Amino acid sequence: MCYLCAVQSALENPIFKLIGKTADRLDLRAYVVGGFVRDLLLQRENKDIDIVVVGNGVEFAQAVAKDFDNDCSLSVFRNFGTAQIKFDDWIIEFIGARKESYRRDSRKPIVEDGTLEDDQNRRDFTINSMYLSLNCDNYGELYDPFNGIQDLQNMVIKTCADPQITFDDDPLRMLRGIRFATRLNFRIDVQTFEAIKANVSRIEIVSQERISDEINGMIMCEKPSRAFEMMSNTGLLDILFPEMMLLHGVETRNGKSHKDNFFHTLQVLDNICQFTDNLWLRWAAILHDIAKPATKRFDNQHGWTFHGHEDKGSRMVKGIFRRMRLPLDDKMRYVSKLVLLHLRPIVLSQEIVTDSAVRRLIVDAGEHVTDLVTLCRADITSKNEAKVEKHLKNLVKVQEKINEVISKDELRNWQPVLTGNHIKTYFQIRDPQHIGMIKEAVREMILDGQIANELDVAMERAIAVAKDLGVFPKSQG
């Protein structure tokens, strides 16, 4: 690894020279540290810069902002002793060198001003603990107190200090280590991995919001299955996502087995990452079979079945999102809808695709119909390549039919013209269930192409349906 070439190239950026000149003028020592240095040596693009100054980080940031001729945006976070400058598409974080100590019942450290060595000792992993000097007398000199370069070359995640102490002090670092290993395609050092296993119960002192941020970061990696396997193997997943752990395992009866739905889910997740960087579509892949353990049944005629897992799984989404402090808004409803409908395109692909069946799918999925097909494509997993190819070709036909029907019927975001309010206004309703029954019957006629989606025609059919239910117009009351 020619790290000197990478460093010299990056430090030609005038941002670093300006920060260094400001530090010299104020007689302070300033360093680039952390993820930027790591990614620089790995030749990965990173526009987020962390600056450590042996002194007051906020005051230093204010001085740097002035030297930028205020051609930047400065934000100060005095409660945390940090500041941020945004300049073009760069985000520069400033903090003073600090010393940290921890209480047993909290991952929030007691913070004091410290030396550069103190700041080094509080870092989590060796690959995040390299410093580049910005002062003119040793501009670009690399400080690597924990052999981070060696660990980059060996593609290994290792804590700076004793991992037992590191994870006991700040248990969130266990998830950070797994995220870094997944993102960089590194392995976790054996001693570090064993320390995660020994400290899993400590994760319970970490806020759910911070945990979910880390899990979302893992999900957005190129191959997130590695993160979930590591969380499973360490015991973290048992605590953080027990519903997913229940997917584990294969049961055999009378010579009939079902697949391991945990590893199937991970394959679906990796598959969908090839097609989308939509976090919530990736969550739908994670949750699409989440109710299979609860719906698993066996009988000698059919073997293993999971009837209704899509419906139950859809209803489980809200509870999982609530517990994980994920948004309970349109994003949650989007995931729930995709889980509910995830079998529909696959079923269609195995049948003669009729306009009415496709029309129903489009109406039910709405604007998310393309995402639904993407999820179904990812859900096709088998060791039999010919079988996979066949199902994928059939799904292509379903997508073509969807495009054809949307174009012909102008169905996107379609809604039946007859609403519940129309029914309540026109009919004498004694049983509220009759509203839904009338509306659904007319909706089915429209989707089957029996009648046009026009109010006069729909109301005429509604009158006939209502009469069979013993419901009559108000004018006959």
Secondary structure, DSSP 8 states (H G I E B T S, - for coil): --HHHHHHHHTTSHHHHHHHHHHHHTT--EEEETHHHHHHHTT----EEEEEESS-HHHHHHHHHHHTTT-SEEEEETTTTEEEEEETTEEEEEEE-EEEE--TT-SS-EEEE--HHHHHHT-SBGGG--EEE-SGGGTT-EE-TT-HHHHHHHTEE-BSS-HHHHHHH-THHHHHHHHHHHHHT-EE-HHHHHHHHHTGGGGGGS-HHHHHHHHHHHHTSSSTHHHHHHHHHHTHHHHH-HHHHTT----EETTEE---HHHHHHHHHHHHHTT---HHHHHHHHHTTTTHHHH-EEETTTEEE-TTHHHHHHHHHHHHHHHTT---SHHHHHHHHHHHHTTHHHHHHTS---HHHHHHHHHHHGGGHHHHHHHHHHT---S-HHHHHHHHHHHHHHHHHHHHHHHHHT-TT---S--HHHHHHHB--SSTHHHHHHHHHHHHHHHTTSS-S-HHHHHHHHHHHHHHTT--BGGG-
